[in-house]
């Protein structure tokens, strides 16, 4: 690690940060409607984004600064097992092609802003809607915190924030947070949509340069893999086993496969993913995006290889999250180090903005409007959502400044388990209404409790709790806890549905009809803009 502040890298970083800050505020005038005081405009960008804007927005949303830092860090720490992130981003697109267009259509038809809006309308249950909203908010909060961790990692490697008191130490992060909060409040979803162009361009440039330039300096890929293999063969004193491996062994195949499948099922159910999808202007935009978004998976595969490069370059860090920033500082000229750090920093700002907007929309529509102020006007909803987005960011900042980073990481891992438990209600509800609303709530509770308990009770490689793989009941192989909890969830839903229907338990009112799930923009009766406070009116309890 270089001594002191890397002034050249810092100057380049500040330049790009200022550029995206200006873009964030200018975005408030981009495609602005006459009346921007509603959630359709502030929270969904007017539902007006085409194929390329949606592609960059979803890419900026899903491939975050934490992805940039954590995926190669997982390779650096344990080897090939970290590559599960590549197949899961490939698996998810055929899966989401089957249901995202249906979600877009029914949401556009009825003016739904969140996935919980749809669940409430489909099953006539504010209780089930509330459960999914709370799940989404809980899963999103630590995810935002980890974006700030990504910025902090870059600042640490640049030597910034080393003051003698806590305020000076965290001042750069506080400034970044303040700017993010200001332009998100001002511009809503349009800000990250516009900034995503810069973010993704920088990330592609940095990865392409890294995958060519660094191997040249390290003697080629043969030497890189050979040195990485030697590093993985070293015994870990804590476990008495090799640190990792270049290839996953047979004993890890169930864990690898189930983790990839479970993660693929959950990825597009996060609130920020749904928000980006619903901002699109047509059903075909979603269909096209599911065919071209796999280009990001190619980038992710190249990004993962940087973990091997960090080992081959002899990078030594106590915190694995610093491995790639440190690799960049060691290998690149200072000016390009600044470009790389800017890519990571901006890669944090875009998803953090979308995530805070998505969480705020969930609170506003499915907690505040449903349970506190049912007669809230669209203008009042927009105001509450703006304020809520600020509170969400403050909560995420508190995570970063007051808690050990492992707390945020643990909760983010739990978030994947939790989000997976929304599949029966959300994805299942897009195709059938056979499942009883109370059975869905019971299955959700069973999956949440079991998944949380098993994760807490399972040791990870570095601590006594919050591992993500455990023995699968009956099979006896190690597998992803979230997927096991999901199977339990489905079993409970099926059993309870049979019981409740046998007992004649009342169904809620379904506000949708079959044609809603294939509707497109411009079709008769489609809600193009949120017209009034009654759009997406609540169903029964």
Secondary structure, DSSP 8 states (H G I E B T S, - for coil): --SS--HHHHHHHHHHHHHHHHHHHHGGGTT--S---SHHHHTTGGG-B-HHHHHHHHHHHHS-HHHHHHHHHHHHHHBGGGGHHHHHHHHHHHHHHHHHHHHHHHHHHHT--SHHHHHHHHH--HHHHHHHHHHHHHHHHHHHHHHHHHHHHHHHHHT----SSHHHHHHHHHHHHHHHHHHHHHHTHHHHHHHHHHHHHHHHHHHHHHHHHHHHHHT-HHHHHHHHHHHHHSEETTTTEES-BSS--GGGHHHHHHHHHHHHHHHTTSHHHHHHHHTBSSHHHHHHHHHHTTHHHHHHHHHHHHHHHHHHTT---SSGGGHHHHHHHHHS-HHHHHHHHHHHHHHHHHHHHHHHHHHHHHHIIIIIIIII-TT--HHHHHHHHHHHHHHHHHHHHHHHHHS-HHHHHHHHHHHHHHHHTTHHHHHHHTT---S-HHHHHHHHHHHHHHHHHHHHTS--SSSSS--SEEE-TTT-SEEEHHHHHHHHHHHHHHHHHHHHHHHT---------GGGGG--TTSTT--SS--STTTT-----
